[in-house]
């Protein structure tokens, strides 16, 4: 690859953006699906004209939008059904973010679990009731991450198919 090879450079930048997006599912601060979609956008716009690239971008856009909507609606519906309030999730998110900086990487999980448990303990007043609510919140967070990662993988697969076919 030559330094002046624009097509190869665009492909590498797109690949790095997609990989960063996939990593963004577990790394706070990296917007996973927007990064994956942005990689495909860069590839479609700057990689050269062609209907195939625009079709891949259109498909990636649909997957990114659908993935974002489903990522919030499905776990949220499960939590609403089990009775875990949004305030408990917010407490878990805030303490998870604090924990990430206090204890790098694992502090995110520890802070999230601790925050949800503490909020539920205050709300319900009993340890035996707070822990099942915390487990439900963890399941919902895991489902949300799984859905986001699956959508990111579909976007990556669409891009690879477009790369091979165009």
C-alpha positions in Angstrom: 0.0 0.0 0.0 1.4 3.4 -1.0 0.9 6.5 1.1 -0.8 8.1 -1.9 -3.3 5.2 -2.3 -6.5 6.9 -1.2 -8.7 3.9 -1.6 -6.6 1.8 0.7 -6.3 4.5 3.3 -10.1 5.0 3.3 -10.6 1.3 3.7 -8.1 1.2 6.7 -9.8 4.2 8.3 -13.2 2.5 7.9 -12.0 -0.7 9.3 -10.5 1.0 12.3 -13.7 2.9 12.9 -15.7 -0.3 12.8 -13.3 -2.1 15.1 -13.5 0.9 17.5 -17.3 0.7 17.3 -17.3 -3.0 18.2 -14.9 -2.3 21.1 -17.2 0.6 22.1 -19.9 -1.9 23.2 -17.8 -2.6 26.4 -15.7 0.6 26.6 -17.6 3.5 28.0 -17.3 6.8 26.1 -17.1 5.1 22.6 -20.4 5.3 20.8 -20.5 1.8 19.3 -23.1 1.8 16.6 -22.4 5.4 15.4 -18.7 4.5 15.0 -19.5 1.3 13.0 -21.9 3.3 10.8 -19.5 6.1 10.5 -16.8 3.7 9.2 -19.2 2.6 6.5 -20.1 6.2 5.7 -16.5 7.2 5.3 -15.9 4.1 3.1 -19.0 4.9 0.9 -18.4 8.6 0.5 -14.6 8.7 0.1 -13.9 5.3 -1.3 -15.2 6.0 -4.7 -18.5 6.2 -6.4 -20.7 3.2 -6.9 -24.2 2.1 -6.3 -23.0 -0.9 -4.3 -21.3 1.3 -1.7 -24.4 3.4 -1.3 -26.5 0.2 -0.9 -24.2 -1.0 1.8 -24.5 2.3 3.5 -28.3 2.2 3.3 -28.4 -1.3 4.8 -25.9 -0.3 7.5 -28.1 2.8 8.3 -31.1 0.6 8.7 -29.3 -1.9 11.0 -27.8 1.0 13.1 -31.2 2.6 13.6 -33.0 -0.7 14.3 -30.2 -1.8 16.6 -30.3 1.4 18.6 -34.1 1.3 19.0 -34.2 -2.4 20.0 -31.2 -2.0 22.3 -33.3 0.4 24.5 -36.8 -0.9 24.0 -36.4 -4.7 24.6 -34.3 -4.5 27.9 -36.4 -1.5 29.1 -39.6 -3.5 28.6 -38.2 -6.4 30.6 -37.2 -4.1 33.4 -40.5 -2.4 33.5 -42.2 -5.8 33.7 -40.0 -6.8 36.7 -40.5 -3.4 38.4 -37.0 -2.0 38.4 -37.2 1.8 38.1 -35.1 4.0 35.8 -33.7 5.8 38.8 -32.0 2.6 39.9 -30.4 2.1 36.5 -29.3 5.8 36.5 -27.7 5.3 39.9 -25.9 2.2 38.6 -24.8 4.0 35.5 -23.4 7.0 37.4 -21.5 4.7 39.9 -20.4 2.5 37.1 -18.8 5.5 35.4 -17.2 6.6 38.6 -16.0 3.1 39.2 -14.5 2.9 35.8 -12.1 5.7 36.6 -11.4 4.6 40.2 -10.8 0.9 39.3 -10.0 0.8 35.6 -12.2 -1.5 33.5 -13.6 -3.8 36.3 -14.7 -0.7 38.2 -17.5 -0.2 35.6 -19.1 -3.5 36.5 -18.5 -3.1 40.2 -19.9 0.4 40.2 -22.9 -0.5 38.2 -23.9 -3.5 40.4 -23.2 -1.5 43.6 -25.2 1.5 42.3 -28.2 -0.5 41.3 -28.1 -2.5 44.5 -27.8 0.6 46.7 -30.7 2.3 44.9 -32.9 -0.7 45.2 -31.9 -1.2 48.9 -32.9 2.3 49.6 -36.1 2.0 47.6 -37.2 -1.4 48.9 -35.6 -1.4 52.4 -34.6 -5.0 52.4 -31.5 -6.8 51.1 -33.5 -9.9 50.1 -35.6 -7.7 47.7 -32.8 -5.5 46.4 -30.6 -8.3 45.1 -33.2 -9.9 42.7 -33.9 -6.4 41.3 -30.1 -5.9 40.8 -29.9 -9.2 39.0 -32.7 -8.2 36.6 -30.9 -4.9 35.9 -27.7 -6.8 35.1 -29.6 -9.1 32.8 -31.1 -6.1 31.0 -27.7 -4.4 30.7 -26.2 -7.6 29.3 -29.0 -8.0 26.8 -28.6 -4.4 25.7 -24.8 -4.9 25.2 -25.5 -8.1 23.3 -28.0 -6.5 21.0 -25.7 -3.6 20.3 -22.7 -5.9 19.6 -24.9 -8.0 17.3 -26.0 -4.9 15.3 -22.3 -3.8 15.1 -21.3 -7.3 13.8 -24.1 -7.1 11.1 -22.8 -3.7 10.1 -19.2 -5.0 9.9 -20.4 -8.0 7.9 -22.3 -5.8 5.5 -19.1 -3.7 5.0 -16.9 -6.7 4.4 -19.4 -8.0 1.9 -19.5 -4.6 0.2 -15.7 -4.5 0.2 -15.5 -7.8 -1.5 -18.3 -7.3 -4.0 -17.6 -3.7 -5.1 
